[in-house]
Each structure stands twice: as structure tokens, then as C-alpha cells.
Amino acid sequence: MTLPDERYRAVMMTKEFLLDLLDPKTYPRIPRKIRDQAKICLRHYPSGFDLEAASRGSPEVFQRRMEPVSRLIMEFERDNKLKE
């Protein structure tokens, strides 16, 4: 089970990766077809504003940061589910 803050970070890190793929200075040997596909993927990719709105509306899905106690409880629940 992925925690809401892990999910939030994964989405933001994926966006940064796709943006890096578009930059020939960062990755000079990427084929044009891959760069074009990254650009298509980014066209409707959620912005930071979108993720903030999602975290307010569905904090169980996306959260920028979790309270340490909430995180501890969710990790405990995840670990117990894995043991079942």
C-alpha cells in the first residue's frame, strides 16, 4: 500500500523526469520519438496546483506531507496487511 505522501511525491517526481527528458542538455542522447512522447504525456499532466486541490479534496489519496502520527499509524496498518 502506498501512502498518500509517497503517491504525491511520485507524481511530482515523474513530472520532473518527463521535463528532464525534454531537455537535450540533461539527456543528450534521447531519441526524438521519446522526447515527443514525454511532451504528449505532459500536456495534461497535473500541476502542483492540481495536486494541492486533490490533497484538500481527498487527503487519503494525495498529501504533500503527513503528520508523523498519521504516517506511523498508516505504516503500521500497511505492515499488518502485508503479514496477512
C-alpha positions in Angstrom: 0.0 0.0 0.0 1.3 3.4 -1.0 0.9 6.2 1.5 -0.7 9.5 0.3 2.6 11.5 0.7 4.5 8.8 -1.2 1.9 9.0 -4.0 2.1 12.8 -4.1 5.9 12.7 -4.4 5.8 10.0 -7.1 3.6 12.2 -9.3 5.8 15.2 -8.8 9.0 13.2 -9.4 7.5 11.8 -12.6 6.7 15.2 -13.9 10.3 16.3 -13.2 11.6 13.2 -15.0 9.4 13.9 -18.1 10.6 17.5 -18.1 14.2 16.4 -17.9 13.6 14.1 -20.9 12.6 17.1 -23.0 15.9 18.9 -22.2 18.7 17.8 -24.6 21.2 19.3 -22.1 20.1 16.9 -19.4 19.8 13.8 -21.6 21.5 14.5 -24.9 21.1 11.1 -26.5 17.3 10.6 -26.1 15.6 9.8 -29.4 13.2 12.4 -30.8 10.3 9.9 -30.6 10.8 9.6 -26.8 11.0 13.4 -26.3 7.8 13.8 -28.3 6.1 11.2 -26.2 7.2 12.9 -23.0 5.8 16.2 -24.3 2.5 14.5 -25.1 2.4 13.0 -21.6 3.0 16.4 -20.0 0.3 18.1 -22.0 -2.4 17.3 -19.4 -0.2 16.3 -16.5 -1.4 17.6 -13.1 0.2 20.7 -11.9 1.3 21.5 -8.3 -2.0 23.4 -8.0 -4.0 20.4 -9.2 -2.2 18.1 -6.6 -2.9 20.6 -3.8 -6.6 20.7 -4.8 -6.6 16.9 -4.8 -4.9 16.7 -1.4 -7.6 19.0 0.0 -10.4 17.1 -1.5 -9.0 13.6 -1.0 -6.3 13.6 1.7 -6.5 9.8 1.8 -5.2 9.7 -1.8 -2.7 12.7 -2.0 -1.0 14.6 0.7 2.1 16.8 0.4 3.1 16.0 4.0 1.6 13.7 6.6 1.6 14.3 10.3 4.1 11.9 11.9 1.5 10.1 14.0 -0.8 9.6 11.0 2.1 8.3 9.0 3.1 5.9 11.7 -0.5 4.5 12.0 -0.8 4.1 8.3 2.6 2.3 8.1 1.5 0.0 10.9 -1.7 -0.8 9.1 0.1 -1.4 5.8 2.6 -3.7 7.5 -0.1 -5.7 9.2 -2.0 -6.2 5.9 1.2 -7.5 4.3 1.6 -10.1 7.0 -2.0 -11.4 6.5 
